[in-house]
Amino acid sequence: MKTQRYLLLAALLATPLAAQGIAEIDMGSGHASYYSNELAGRRTASGEPFNPADMTAAHRTAAFGTRIKVTHLGNGREVIVRVNDRGPWGRGRIIDLSYAAAKELGMHRSGTAQVRLTLVPESTE
């Protein structure tokens, strides 16, 4: 069953979503956290330096460059981030955000938030 889901997702991702008439794909819900500013300048898994001011994120499986809409379930705020790193490695977390993304969502003080992730399709324009 799990293998069938992965094959279906792989087939869907092979064709741009907008060309399929799909606006967004739900990637699940869970806890988000954010990177410490102390990591600024260190290389991410994609090879680019981490910049806390960029709208970026770490996700375990999404391809580098994937755009994900993150919705804070507590306050309804949304932000779109670009995946450029792997993680999160904290137990129970589904995404690590940059400080800028966390601040936009209003979770920079608490450090974590319950969020929903939605895959944003590539533009075909």
C-alpha positions as CSV (number, residue, x, y, z in Angstrom):
1,M,0.0,0.0,0.0
2,K,2.8,2.4,1.0
3,T,4.7,1.6,-2.3
4,Q,1.6,2.3,-4.3
5,R,1.3,5.8,-2.7
6,Y,4.9,6.6,-3.5
7,L,4.5,5.4,-7.1
8,L,1.4,7.5,-7.5
9,L,3.1,10.6,-6.0
10,A,6.2,10.0,-8.3
11,A,3.9,9.9,-11.4
12,L,2.1,13.0,-10.3
13,L,5.4,14.9,-9.7
14,A,6.7,13.8,-13.2
15,T,4.2,16.2,-14.8
16,P,3.9,19.8,-13.7
17,L,0.8,20.1,-11.4
18,A,-0.6,23.1,-13.2
19,A,-0.6,21.1,-16.5
20,Q,-2.6,18.5,-14.7
21,G,-5.2,21.0,-13.5
22,I,-4.1,20.5,-9.9
23,A,-3.8,23.6,-7.8
24,E,-2.1,22.2,-4.7
25,I,-1.3,18.8,-3.0
26,D,-1.7,18.3,0.7
27,M,1.6,17.1,2.3
28,G,0.2,16.6,5.7
29,S,0.2,18.3,9.1
30,G,2.5,18.3,12.1
31,H,4.9,20.4,14.1
32,A,7.2,23.0,12.5
33,S,10.3,24.5,14.1
34,Y,12.9,26.9,12.8
35,Y,16.6,27.2,12.4
36,S,18.8,29.1,14.8
37,N,20.4,32.3,13.4
38,E,23.7,30.8,14.6
39,L,23.7,28.6,11.5
40,A,23.8,31.5,9.2
41,G,26.4,31.0,6.4
42,R,26.7,27.2,6.9
43,R,26.1,25.1,3.9
44,T,22.7,23.5,3.5
45,A,22.3,20.0,2.0
46,S,21.7,21.7,-1.4
47,G,25.1,23.4,-1.2
48,E,23.8,26.9,-0.8
49,P,24.6,28.9,2.4
50,F,21.9,29.2,5.0
51,N,20.4,32.7,5.2
52,P,17.9,33.3,8.0
53,A,16.4,36.2,6.0
54,D,15.4,33.9,3.1
55,M,12.1,32.1,2.9
56,T,13.6,28.6,2.9
57,A,13.0,25.3,4.7
58,A,14.4,21.8,5.4
59,H,12.2,18.9,4.5
60,R,13.1,15.2,4.7
61,T,11.9,14.1,1.2
62,A,10.8,17.1,-1.0
63,A,13.2,17.8,-3.8
64,F,15.5,20.9,-3.5
65,G,13.7,23.9,-5.1
66,T,10.2,22.6,-4.2
67,R,7.9,25.3,-3.1
68,I,5.7,24.5,-0.1
69,K,2.9,26.6,1.4
70,V,3.1,26.4,5.2
71,T,-0.1,27.3,7.1
72,H,0.0,28.0,10.8
73,L,-3.0,26.2,12.1
74,G,-3.2,28.3,15.2
75,N,-3.5,31.7,13.5
76,G,-4.2,31.0,9.8
77,R,-1.1,32.8,8.6
78,E,0.6,31.4,5.5
79,V,4.0,31.6,3.9
80,I,5.6,29.9,0.8
81,V,9.1,28.5,1.3
82,R,11.6,26.9,-0.9
83,V,13.2,23.6,0.2
84,N,17.0,23.9,0.2
85,D,18.0,21.5,3.1
86,R,17.2,18.1,4.6
87,G,15.6,17.7,8.0
88,P,14.1,18.3,10.4
89,W,15.8,15.8,12.7
90,G,13.8,16.8,15.8
91,R,11.4,14.1,16.9
92,G,7.8,14.8,15.7
93,R,8.8,17.6,13.4
94,I,7.8,17.8,9.7
95,I,9.6,20.9,8.5
96,D,12.3,23.3,9.7
97,L,11.8,26.9,8.6
98,S,14.2,29.9,8.3
99,Y,13.8,32.6,10.9
100,A,12.1,34.9,8.2
101,A,9.5,32.3,7.5
102,A,8.9,31.6,11.2
103,K,8.5,35.3,11.9
104,E,6.0,35.7,9.0
105,L,4.0,32.9,10.5
106,G,4.2,34.3,14.0
107,M,6.0,31.4,15.6
108,H,9.4,33.0,16.1
109,R,8.7,33.5,19.8
110,S,7.3,30.1,20.7
111,G,9.8,28.2,18.4
112,T,7.3,25.7,17.2
113,A,3.8,25.6,15.7
114,Q,1.3,23.1,14.4
115,V,1.2,23.6,10.6
116,R,-0.2,22.2,7.4
117,L,2.0,21.7,4.4
118,T,0.8,22.1,0.8
119,L,2.9,21.5,-2.3
120,V,2.7,24.5,-4.6
121,P,2.8,23.6,-8.3
122,E,5.4,24.9,-10.7
123,S,4.1,27.6,-13.0
124,T,3.7,26.6,-16.6
125,E,3.9,30.2,-17.8
